[in-house]
């Protein structure tokens, strides 16, 4: 799948635009605050109905306007599909080939996009929520049953938490254990298999991006003692759950663990190495998706040059080119000195305008 055409109206500081994109590596370069990140945000929005910059889409409406519209034409082989997203007031409208979509997950299934942005290193430096989100993006796309099992688990979890808060009897709390266990252990099995596959590809990219970083391992923690089973863990932990008023154990507390010689990676790597680690993870995610689904995703990379020296930047671009997927990059410069032969189409962005392409 590739993004063939992108049109944007009344979105942040961007002037109205309608551009054609290359199926390979596209670079959007220009000064800070010119609109480059906003363009990537628009593509990300079209892929999932959410922004990576803000929880509120209202702030993305251009000043003085009441709405914005985004449009994309996608192509996969001979098949083309159009996606549209519009925000008017608080109403978000999603469409595919003119037909309304009622769930954001429907967008995500049509247009798989991986976004590497300025907050992505938090996947290394902060809590497990960021890593679960990364992990579950891959599972949503490569495991057909994952989304259904996750929804099933979360519905049961919500009911159990409600029973705990209402100080319901043990039977009412335990009534949800069977559903949580069946769905939760299915989720756990899918995650374990996916992490094992991801780790092998991740190590290959890591060896090329940070060859000096040895003994880094990627692992998975279930969120409970997986050896004893989820139902037993839920029963054993019910007393403490009652005190706290929520469920402490289960796949909603899982973590993708990165360690260097047994120590958390965030304690052992520099900020620049964090970006390279995350880059290796996202490249691995894209590679696994392509191998498992026999489709290509779109990769968005904001400020590709930030915190990377010339050699690492060029190596990263070479790996992107070898992956053979569509990429949209932003940078404050044209990257003429690093990877100039790897960029297949350039756009200059200034004051919210796309000035041209080469």
C-alpha positions as CSV (number, residue, x, y, z in Angstrom):
1,X,0.0,0.0,0.0
2,X,1.2,3.5,-0.8
3,X,-0.1,7.0,-0.3
4,X,-0.4,8.4,-3.8
5,X,-2.1,11.8,-3.3
6,X,-2.6,14.0,-0.2
7,X,-4.9,17.0,0.1
8,X,-5.3,19.2,3.2
9,X,-7.6,22.1,3.9
10,X,-7.6,24.4,7.0
11,X,-5.3,22.2,9.1
12,X,-3.0,24.0,11.6
13,X,-0.7,26.4,9.8
14,X,-0.7,24.7,6.4
15,X,-1.9,26.5,3.3
16,X,-4.3,24.4,1.2
17,X,-2.3,21.7,-0.5
18,X,-2.8,18.9,-3.0
19,X,0.3,16.9,-3.7
20,X,1.4,13.6,-5.4
21,X,3.9,11.5,-3.5
22,X,6.6,9.1,-4.6
23,X,6.2,5.4,-3.6
24,X,9.7,5.5,-2.1
25,X,11.4,8.1,0.1
26,X,9.9,11.6,0.2
27,X,11.7,14.5,2.0
28,X,9.9,17.6,3.3
29,X,12.5,20.1,4.3
30,X,12.3,23.7,5.6
31,X,12.8,25.8,8.7
32,X,11.3,25.1,12.1
33,X,7.6,25.9,12.5
34,X,7.1,25.9,8.7
35,X,4.5,23.1,8.8
36,X,6.5,19.9,8.2
37,X,5.3,18.2,11.4
38,X,1.8,19.3,10.7
39,X,1.9,17.5,7.4
40,X,3.0,14.3,9.0
41,X,0.4,14.7,11.6
42,X,-2.3,14.9,8.9
43,X,-1.1,11.6,7.4
44,X,-1.0,10.0,10.8
45,X,-4.6,11.3,11.5
46,X,-5.8,9.8,8.3
47,X,-4.4,6.4,9.4
48,X,-6.0,6.2,12.8
49,X,-8.2,9.2,13.6
50,X,-5.8,10.4,16.3
51,X,-3.0,12.9,16.6
52,X,0.5,12.2,17.9
53,X,0.7,15.8,19.0
54,X,-2.5,16.5,21.0
55,X,-5.4,14.7,22.6
56,X,-7.7,17.4,21.2
57,X,-8.3,17.7,17.5
58,X,-10.0,21.0,17.9
59,X,-6.6,22.7,18.3
60,X,-5.6,21.4,14.9
61,X,-8.3,23.6,13.2
62,X,-6.7,26.6,11.5
63,X,-7.1,29.8,13.4
64,X,-10.2,31.7,12.3
65,X,-11.7,28.5,10.8
66,X,-14.4,26.1,12.1
67,X,-13.3,22.9,10.5
68,X,-10.6,21.0,8.6
69,X,-10.6,18.3,6.0
70,X,-8.0,15.7,5.0
71,X,-8.0,13.5,1.9
72,X,-5.8,10.7,0.7
73,X,-5.8,8.4,-2.3
74,X,-4.1,5.1,-1.7
75,X,-3.0,2.5,-4.2
76,X,-2.1,-1.1,-3.8
77,X,-1.3,-2.7,-7.2
78,X,-4.3,-1.9,-9.5
79,X,-6.6,-1.1,-6.6
80,X,-7.2,2.5,-5.5
81,X,-9.1,3.7,-2.4
82,X,-9.9,7.2,-1.1
83,X,-9.9,8.1,2.5
84,X,-11.4,11.3,4.0
85,X,-11.4,12.8,7.5
86,X,-13.2,15.9,8.5
87,X,-13.6,17.7,11.8
88,X,-16.5,20.2,12.2
89,X,-17.1,21.4,15.7
90,X,-16.7,18.2,17.8
91,X,-17.9,15.9,15.1
92,X,-15.3,13.7,13.4
93,X,-16.3,12.2,10.1
94,X,-14.4,9.3,8.6
95,X,-15.0,8.0,5.0
96,X,-13.6,5.4,2.7
97,X,-14.5,5.6,-1.0
98,X,-17.3,8.0,0.1
99,X,-18.8,5.5,2.6
100,X,-18.9,6.5,6.3
101,X,-16.7,4.6,8.7
102,X,-17.9,4.3,12.3
103,X,-14.7,3.2,14.1
104,X,-11.1,4.4,14.0
105,X,-9.9,0.9,13.8
106,X,-11.5,0.7,10.3
107,X,-9.1,3.5,9.2
108,X,-6.1,1.7,10.7
109,X,-6.9,-1.5,8.9
110,X,-7.0,0.3,5.6
111,X,-3.9,2.5,6.0
112,X,-1.2,1.1,8.2
113,X,1.2,3.9,9.2
114,X,4.2,3.8,11.6
115,X,5.2,7.2,13.0
116,X,8.6,8.0,14.4
117,X,8.3,11.5,16.0
118,X,10.0,13.6,18.7
119,X,8.2,11.8,21.5
120,X,9.0,8.3,20.3
121,X,12.1,7.9,22.5
122,X,9.8,7.9,25.4
123,X,9.2,4.3,24.4
124,X,12.7,3.7,25.9
125,X,12.7,6.3,28.7
126,X,9.2,6.1,30.2
127,X,6.7,3.6,31.4
128,X,5.2,0.5,29.8
129,X,2.1,2.2,28.3
130,X,4.3,3.5,25.4
131,X,5.7,0.1,24.7
132,X,2.4,-1.7,24.9
133,X,1.0,0.8,22.3
134,X,3.9,0.0,20.0
135,X,3.6,-3.7,20.5
136,X,-0.2,-3.8,20.0
137,X,0.1,-1.8,16.7
138,X,1.9,-4.7,15.3
139,X,-0.5,-7.3,16.7
140,X,-3.5,-5.4,15.4
141,X,-2.1,-5.7,11.9
142,X,-0.6,-9.1,11.8
143,X,-2.9,-11.1,14.1
144,X,-6.5,-11.1,12.8
145,X,-8.0,-12.1,16.2
146,X,-6.0,-9.7,18.4
147,X,-8.3,-6.7,18.2
148,X,-11.4,-8.8,19.0
149,X,-9.7,-10.5,22.0
150,X,-8.4,-7.2,23.3
151,X,-11.9,-5.6,23.2
152,X,-13.3,-8.7,24.9
153,X,-10.7,-8.5,27.6
154,X,-11.1,-4.8,28.2
155,X,-14.9,-5.1,28.5
156,X,-14.5,-7.8,31.2
157,X,-11.8,-5.8,32.9
158,X,-14.0,-2.7,33.1
159,X,-16.8,-4.8,34.7
160,X,-14.4,-6.3,37.2
161,X,-13.1,-2.9,38.2
162,X,-16.6,-1.6,38.6
163,X,-17.4,-4.5,40.9
164,X,-14.3,-3.8,42.9
165,X,-15.2,-0.1,43.3
166,X,-18.8,-1.0,44.3
167,X,-17.4,-3.4,46.9
168,X,-19.4,-6.2,45.3
169,X,-19.2,-9.8,46.7
170,X,-16.5,-12.2,45.7
171,X,-18.8,-14.1,43.4
172,X,-19.6,-10.9,41.5
173,X,-15.9,-10.0,41.1
174,X,-15.0,-13.6,40.1
175,X,-17.8,-13.7,37.6
176,X,-15.5,-11.9,35.1
177,X,-12.4,-14.1,35.7
178,X,-13.4,-16.6,33.1
179,X,-13.8,-14.1,30.3
180,X,-10.7,-12.2,31.3
181,X,-8.6,-15.4,31.5
182,X,-9.7,-16.8,28.1
183,X,-9.2,-13.5,26.3
184,X,-6.1,-12.5,28.3
185,X,-4.2,-15.7,27.8
186,X,-5.0,-15.6,24.0
187,X,-3.5,-12.0,24.0
188,X,-0.5,-13.2,25.9
189,X,0.2,-16.0,23.5
190,X,0.0,-13.7,20.5
191,X,2.3,-11.2,22.1
192,X,4.9,-13.8,23.0
193,X,5.0,-15.1,19.5
194,X,5.2,-11.6,18.0
195,X,8.0,-10.4,20.4
196,X,10.0,-13.5,19.5
197,X,9.7,-12.7,15.8
198,X,10.3,-9.0,16.3
199,X,13.4,-9.5,18.4
200,X,15.3,-11.3,15.6
201,X,14.6,-8.6,13.1
202,X,15.3,-5.9,15.7
203,X,18.7,-7.3,16.5
204,X,19.6,-7.2,12.8
205,X,18.8,-3.5,12.5
206,X,20.5,-2.8,15.8
207,X,23.7,-4.4,14.7
208,X,23.7,-2.1,11.7
209,X,22.7,1.1,13.5
210,X,24.6,0.7,16.8
211,X,27.2,-2.1,16.3
212,X,29.1,-1.1,19.5
213,X,26.0,-1.6,21.7
214,X,26.4,-5.2,22.9
215,X,24.2,-7.5,25.1
216,X,21.0,-5.6,24.4
217,X,18.0,-7.9,24.7
218,X,14.3,-7.5,24.0
219,X,11.9,-9.4,26.2
220,X,8.3,-9.5,27.3
221,X,6.6,-9.4,30.7
222,X,3.1,-10.7,30.8
223,X,1.7,-8.4,33.5
224,X,1.1,-11.4,35.9
225,X,2.9,-14.6,36.8
226,X,2.2,-16.4,33.5
227,X,3.5,-19.7,35.0
228,X,0.5,-19.9,37.4
229,X,-2.2,-18.8,34.9
230,X,-4.2,-15.6,34.8
231,X,-7.2,-16.9,36.7
232,X,-5.2,-18.0,39.6
233,X,-3.3,-14.7,39.7
234,X,-6.6,-12.8,39.7
235,X,-8.0,-14.8,42.6
236,X,-4.8,-14.5,44.6
237,X,-4.6,-10.8,44.0
238,X,-8.2,-10.0,44.8
239,X,-7.6,-8.8,48.3
240,X,-5.1,-6.2,47.3
241,X,-7.3,-5.3,44.3
242,X,-10.2,-4.6,46.7
243,X,-8.1,-2.2,48.7
244,X,-6.9,-0.3,45.6
245,X,-10.2,-0.5,43.7
246,X,-8.7,-1.7,40.4
247,X,-7.2,-4.8,38.8
248,X,-3.4,-4.9,39.1
249,X,-2.7,-8.0,37.1
250,X,-3.3,-8.9,33.5
251,X,-2.2,-8.2,30.0
252,X,-3.2,-4.5,30.4
253,X,-0.1,-4.3,32.6
254,X,2.3,-6.0,30.2
255,X,5.6,-4.6,29.2
256,X,8.1,-4.9,26.3
257,X,11.4,-4.9,28.2
258,X,14.7,-3.7,26.8
259,X,17.8,-4.3,28.9
260,X,21.6,-3.9,28.4
261,X,23.5,-6.5,30.4
262,X,20.5,-7.0,32.6
263,X,20.0,-3.2,33.3
264,X,17.1,-1.2,31.9
265,X,18.1,0.3,28.6
266,X,17.1,3.8,29.6
267,X,19.8,3.6,32.3
268,X,22.6,2.7,29.9
269,X,22.1,4.5,26.6
270,X,22.4,8.1,25.6
271,X,19.7,10.3,24.1
272,X,21.1,9.8,20.6
273,X,21.3,6.0,21.2
274,X,17.7,6.1,22.4
275,X,16.6,7.5,19.0
276,X,18.6,4.8,17.2
277,X,17.1,2.1,19.4
278,X,13.6,3.3,18.6
279,X,14.5,3.6,14.9
280,X,15.6,0.0,14.9
281,X,12.3,-1.0,16.6
282,X,10.2,0.8,14.1
283,X,12.2,-0.6,11.1
284,X,11.7,-4.1,12.6
285,X,8.0,-3.4,13.0
286,X,7.7,-2.4,9.4
287,X,9.7,-5.4,8.2
288,X,7.7,-7.9,10.2
289,X,4.4,-6.3,9.0
290,X,5.6,-6.7,5.4
291,X,6.7,-10.3,5.9
292,X,3.6,-11.4,7.7
293,X,0.9,-9.5,5.7
294,X,2.7,-9.3,2.4
295,X,1.8,-5.6,2.3
296,X,3.8,-2.4,2.8
297,X,3.1,0.1,5.5
298,X,3.9,3.8,5.3
299,X,6.7,5.1,7.6
300,X,6.6,8.7,8.8
301,X,9.9,10.1,10.3
302,X,9.8,13.6,11.9
303,X,13.1,15.5,12.0
304,X,15.3,12.7,10.7
305,X,18.5,14.6,11.4
306,X,17.9,15.4,15.0
307,X,20.5,13.9,17.3
308,X,22.0,11.8,14.6
309,X,25.5,12.5,13.2
310,X,26.3,12.2,9.5
311,X,27.2,8.5,9.5
312,X,24.2,7.4,11.5
313,X,21.8,9.5,9.4
314,X,23.1,8.1,6.2
315,X,23.0,4.5,7.5
316,X,19.4,5.0,8.6
317,X,18.4,6.3,5.2
318,X,20.1,3.3,3.6
319,X,18.1,0.9,5.7
320,X,14.9,2.8,4.8
321,X,15.7,2.5,1.2
322,X,16.5,-1.3,1.5
323,X,13.2,-1.8,3.3
324,X,11.5,-0.8,0.1
325,X,8.5,1.0,1.6
326,X,7.0,4.5,1.3
327,X,8.6,6.9,3.7
328,X,7.8,10.6,4.5
329,X,10.7,12.4,6.2
330,X,11.0,15.9,7.5
331,X,14.3,17.8,8.1
332,X,15.4,21.4,8.5
333,X,17.8,21.0,5.6
334,X,17.7,19.2,2.2
335,X,20.2,16.5,3.4
336,X,22.4,17.1,0.3
337,X,25.4,16.1,2.3
338,X,24.0,12.8,3.7
339,X,22.0,10.4,1.6
340,X,21.3,12.8,-1.3
341,X,21.0,9.8,-3.7
342,X,18.6,8.0,-1.4
343,X,15.9,10.7,-1.4
344,X,13.5,10.1,-4.3
345,X,11.3,13.2,-4.1
346,X,11.9,16.5,-2.3
347,X,9.4,19.1,-1.1
348,X,10.3,22.5,0.3
349,X,8.1,23.7,3.1
350,X,8.0,27.4,4.2
351,X,5.3,29.4,6.0
352,X,2.9,26.5,5.7
353,X,3.3,26.2,1.9
354,X,4.6,23.4,-0.2
355,X,6.7,25.3,-2.7
356,X,7.5,22.6,-5.2
357,X,9.0,19.1,-5.7
358,X,12.1,17.7,-7.4
